[in-house]
Amino acid sequence: MTSNAPSPRSGDDTFDLIDEALATLAERRRCWLGDDLATIALVVSLIEQAERFLPQLVHDARASGCAWHEIGHALGTSPDDAQLRFDPGTPIADSRWPHEH
């Protein structure tokens, strides 16, 4: 399967989205963004939650016929690193698998 998936990049669009998500999460958790430690914890919460999406998305991409080089490109890494991280048969596969083996 050939994909036109862009490679990961940051810019004004992602900055704005993360800034809005950070403000929303701070409001929900009643945190003050002027507190550096609280803000660090909120950013880490967003990163960890976003990373939880990856195993299922990679699984679905593989099931749709995407090659490891396409997935590696979308992840901003090499095909070998992508496969090591997300192929359930590797010893360092992401442990947050959303499906049973």
Summary of the structure (lengths in Angstrom):
residues: 101
radius of gyration: 16.3
end to end distance: 24.5
largest distance: 46.7
contacts: 233
relative contact order: 0.13
helix: 60%
strand: 0%
